[in-house]
């Protein structure tokens, strides 16, 4: 029976988790360099009491920005997954409160596989 070094075949994984407070104006996560990712997903958890919305943005250079077409409306206590439809070297999440003067708290988790 042949033995394999599983670490040789296993892709590397990354997990980033941050909490944010929404506002009436659009807020953003930091840019993430996704150029070496083979697959990635953003999980948006509304840990507050009011609805919010979020969408992914991609960019080749952090200057030219393309909005991903999907906009996720996230109700309180709900989690939504965002997978970009477009590819760019850099990706971030744009988010804001759904209703004026109704801030809420979001936990944004980025999980990726890369080589």
Legacy VTK file of the C-alpha trace (Angstrom):
# vtk DataFile Version 3.0
C-alpha trace
ASCII
DATASET POLYDATA
POINTS 115 float
0.000 0.000 0.000
1.382 3.400 -0.997
1.462 6.181 1.619
0.595 9.770 0.704
1.557 12.972 2.440
-1.904 14.523 2.830
-0.440 17.978 3.464
0.971 17.865 -0.055
-2.520 17.443 -1.561
-4.482 19.633 0.845
-5.213 23.153 -0.281
-4.558 25.944 2.186
-7.544 27.516 3.899
-8.109 30.979 5.273
-10.794 32.302 7.605
-11.228 36.015 8.400
-14.008 37.214 10.705
-14.812 40.844 11.564
-17.770 42.698 13.063
-19.125 45.963 11.657
-21.854 48.494 12.429
-23.955 49.579 9.459
-24.848 53.187 8.712
-27.094 55.211 6.409
-24.119 55.624 4.063
-22.441 52.685 2.357
-19.570 51.210 4.403
-16.877 48.809 3.217
-14.672 46.016 4.452
-10.978 46.230 3.646
-9.944 44.948 0.239
-8.923 41.279 0.212
-6.388 40.056 -2.329
-8.289 37.163 -3.941
-5.888 36.713 -6.875
-4.532 33.394 -5.535
-7.851 32.007 -4.304
-9.297 28.975 -6.055
-12.649 29.436 -4.308
-14.012 31.882 -1.747
-17.233 32.851 -0.001
-18.322 35.748 2.170
-20.821 34.899 4.918
-22.794 37.896 6.189
-24.479 37.398 9.555
-26.876 40.042 10.830
-26.243 39.892 14.563
-28.277 43.042 15.192
-31.974 43.859 15.341
-32.573 45.718 12.060
-32.225 44.700 8.385
-29.229 45.558 6.227
-28.015 44.920 2.727
-24.654 43.829 1.369
-23.018 43.201 -1.992
-19.575 42.218 -3.210
-17.342 44.552 -5.182
-14.414 43.413 -7.322
-11.495 45.375 -8.689
-8.340 44.806 -10.731
-6.473 47.595 -8.905
-8.604 48.909 -5.963
-9.447 51.967 -8.123
-11.727 50.626 -10.872
-14.598 49.050 -8.948
-17.336 46.778 -10.272
-20.451 46.027 -8.202
-21.368 42.376 -8.250
-24.981 42.175 -9.463
-26.357 40.262 -6.459
-27.552 42.367 -3.532
-28.250 40.403 -0.355
-30.895 41.734 2.001
-30.105 40.360 5.446
-32.835 40.255 8.071
-31.979 40.199 11.788
-30.577 36.816 12.911
-30.114 35.762 9.271
-26.947 34.639 7.498
-26.415 35.009 3.751
-23.595 33.706 1.568
-22.126 35.869 -1.179
-20.047 34.357 -3.965
-18.929 36.819 -6.624
-20.047 36.332 -10.213
-17.119 38.368 -11.534
-13.401 37.881 -10.953
-10.962 40.574 -9.893
-7.638 40.581 -8.068
-9.310 42.346 -5.128
-12.688 41.830 -3.473
-14.555 43.588 -0.661
-18.074 43.818 0.750
-20.152 47.019 0.625
-22.930 47.198 3.208
-25.431 49.634 4.701
-28.554 49.863 6.805
-31.721 49.061 4.914
-33.689 51.857 6.615
-32.542 55.346 7.574
-31.418 55.845 11.186
-31.603 52.088 11.856
-28.052 50.874 12.401
-27.393 47.192 12.941
-24.438 44.886 13.548
-22.988 42.546 10.945
-20.435 39.790 11.282
-18.653 39.275 7.952
-16.726 36.053 7.502
-14.413 35.419 4.545
-13.422 31.815 3.859
-11.185 30.774 0.999
-9.084 28.018 -0.479
-5.866 28.940 -2.177
-2.808 27.205 -3.569
LINES 1 116
115 0 1 2 3 4 5 6 7 8 9 10 11 12 13 14 15 16 17 18 19 20 21 22 23 24 25 26 27 28 29 30 31 32 33 34 35 36 37 38 39 40 41 42 43 44 45 46 47 48 49 50 51 52 53 54 55 56 57 58 59 60 61 62 63 64 65 66 67 68 69 70 71 72 73 74 75 76 77 78 79 80 81 82 83 84 85 86 87 88 89 90 91 92 93 94 95 96 97 98 99 100 101 102 103 104 105 106 107 108 109 110 111 112 113 114
